[in-house]
Amino acid sequence: MLHEGEGRGSSETVAGYLSAVAIFVAVIGIAWHPIRLILPATAIALIAAAMAGPGRRLQLAAVVICAFCFFLGMTIAVATSGSLW
């Protein structure tokens, strides 16, 4: 028998993996081409948040981390005259 909260759907599992990938790509994007990497990672995080539905912490964390990484990556790129693309 399945108890409440045990049987997660496959879309929630995929959303978790997408969130993890988005976080990883966003953190890499801080140091290397922030626009090229972080903007698609943010889009993936938003898609994962829509797939999982309300009340999922990992997807919320992925969106927040991507937004923070975008801010930090752009700040570092402008301060060091690095490439944005």
N, C-alpha and C positions, 0 to 999 in steps of 0.2 A: 504494500500500500504506500502511496505517496502522501507524505504529510505536507502541510502548508509550507511553501517556500522551497521545496525540494526539486520539483521537476521544472527546471528552467527551460524555456524554449530555445530552439537553435538560433533564432534571431538575436536573443540576448547574449548567447555565447559568441556569435560573430561580432556583435557590437563591442564586447569586451576585448576581443583581439584587435579590432580596428582602433579602439581607444589606446591600447598599448602601443600599436604601431605609430599612431599619431603623436603620442608623447615622445617616442624614440626619435622620430624624424624631426620634431620641433626642437628637441634639445641639440641634435646635430646641426640644425639650421642656425643656431646662435652663432656658431663659429664659421659656417661655410654657406654662403649665398642665402641670406635670410628670406628674401622674397620668393625665390625659386623653391625652397623647401617648406617654409613655415605656412605659407598661404594654402597649399594643398593639404598640409597636415591639419590645419584648422577646418578645412572643408570636410575632411575625413572624420574629424572629431565631432563635428556638427551632425553628420550623417549617422554616426554611431549613437549620438544622443537621441536622435529621432527614432532610431530602430529600437532602442532599449526601453523607451517610455519614461515616465516620470519616476523620480525617487531612486535613481541609480547613481551612486557616488563616483564610480570610476569614469563614467562618461562626462559627468560634470567636471571632475578633476582634469580630464583631458582637454576640455574646452578652455578652462581657466589657465592651464599650463601653456597651451598653444598661444593664447593671447599674451601671457606674460613673456614667453619666449620671443614673440614677434616684437614686442616693445624693447626687450633687452637686445635682441639681435640687430634691430635697426639703430638703436642707440650706439652700440659698439661699432657697427659699420660706418656710421656717420662720423663718430669720434676718431676713428683710425683711418678714415678715407678708404675703407675697404670697398669691395664690390658688392652691390646689392643683388645683382643678377648672378 
